[in-house]
């Protein structure tokens, strides 16, 4: 429907309400019932997680829609959002974790810890990152016993994209180069290399594994600083699309052992941003890492999904690096938390929409049925595991949500 055309008709001249101008599908949309939800926003307990899923502006919008918002005191401090701002937006500030975790919907950034799972009353809807590499089978089974419906940020889709992953990947890609630059400097015990070089001095060599959003933003940042960039991936269409997105010629190559090992030997920085779902979970062998120059830096952006290097292991913002074979490894899963306010604002735009979608219909079941992007983010439905790859990873039986929906008939 041409929106401008509909606006050109006067309601008085046409003698009709605006709904009569809408196609039938749009009429049905305007008539969809939404329910009011009690939504809790607890303070993160995970070490060095400073992001928050909803900004005060998003809270104000949700309150205006009729929802009740509970925010734990100090929850936004890490992202420089005060309790006063949340209170002014219409949220109730709570000091009681018990009260917060009893809410119909609980939303946070980091995966639910064992302690937080124990606080849940059960039969609720929870939203957070899942981060498979940080999960333990007992945590998933505890959530199953609580019969919660759980949505993982990294699984949610909009069209063909994963919007939260994409937003955080943009930030992580940009930040990865800035971090690498720090660890190449003498200040952090590096070799004293300037990433972009200067007149008459060769720039640093940056190798990027992957052709997705994080890789694109890492490449943009590295090239902007003057580094020499090479990009490897298992997907030729992916490399071609990245080339188009960057709007300039750049050294790209299909991932194979011979060319990769040669590039790694010369690299000062290697950014790992391969999606384990693509190219089937390739990891750089430890033998290749051993051939890298002493003092070179690896930033593993895929660590929350299993990692890109056999030598990688989870680290934290408080203790972000370790050295293996003379190569510095930075493997922090929540890298966007370094710029928590920017990351929170990006998260909030998407999370507020997810909550709005979740409120459509008489129950969460109805919302999940009607919204395929939302249901794609589901990994537990009333305590039943619905993501097959999680089931395989932890030896837990899973069932397709589509089959569950057909069987229940809602």
Phi, psi and omega in degrees: 000135178281109187295319181296322181298318180295327181289337185285342179278131175282137177298325182289315181296320183280339180061039183212161174280159181298331182298332181289343178274349184276142171300162184303319181298320181287329175299317180297323180298319182291340183264000182295134179279140173239146180253159179269135184239153171261113188245128180251140180236087184282162175286139180292137177254348179289137183305128174063022172264107185256351181286161174224145190284337181225129175278166176304324179298317178293321177299316179301318179296318180292322177296319178297334177279357176102002181278153176260125183248127174249127180238128179290141180304129178083003185298327183263002186300321182296336178255014178064037172246117186279160174300325181299320179296320178292321179296317178296332179282351177108004179277152171269129180270125185242143174259000187254110176297324179301315179298316182298315185278004173265353185296157179299321180232130177239124182234133178211177184267302182286156176303152179293129178279170178302317179298316181291325178296320179298329181285339181295141179279340181102159181053047178240175172250128179237146179228132178189177168291155177260312177053078188303327184289342181260359184272154174236147182306322182297325179294316180295318180294326177295319177295323178296318179294330177283352179056042179276159168256119189239133179243126179265128183307319186287348181264340183297140181236152169226109189066238179257006185249157171256095192299321181289318177300317181297315181297314181290330179292323176302313181294315182296319179299314178298311184295328184300322180288322178296321178294315179301320179298321178298315185280351171276342184280162178295333184302324180257019178082015179280189185278356180081039182260132172274126188305317185268352183069181177222178182306126178085356181240132181296140177287168177291151176267123179244123177252130180241127179258116182118160182229018181275198185298314180299319179296318180300314183286329173295317180296315179302315183292315181297316179293324178298329178274353176097010180285158174270122190244134172234137183238132179240143174202164177276349186249116176294316176301324178296316178296321180295318180294321178298318178302317179294318181297322181283341177059033174198158179287137180214153182289114177234154181204142172294143185289115171213156190301317187294310182289325181293315183296325178294318180292321181294325179297328182268344191290141169266329180223137173233123178257119179263110181225031176285138175274120180302339178289330178261143168064066247305090176061037181298136173233138177292122182297151180300330179297324178288319178300322181297339180270358178285159181293143175298135180090355176287164190236131172251129172244111183263095181284349180260013186299329180285352177240024176112340176091161180254352186229140177297337183271357183284149169209152184302136172232178182233169178296330179285329180223073195280340187231158168215161181248130178231118181060031179085358181256127179284129178246126174247113189228050180273123185287326183258057186299329181294343179292346175296332178236066194297324182292313177300314181296321180295321179295319178294317178298316186298321179303321183276318182295322178296324177291321178300317180293322176298318178294322182293335182277353181286130178093178186284343182202170176299328179302316180295316180299318180292326178293320186276338188243102185292327178295320178292315181293333177294335179280352183291133169236345170224133176236110184050038177089359179260127179291129184244357179257113185298319184294330175290318178301317179296319183294328186244006178066039180242136181294137179235159177225143179295136178296325179299319178290321177298317180297318179294321182290323181282328176076027178272000000 
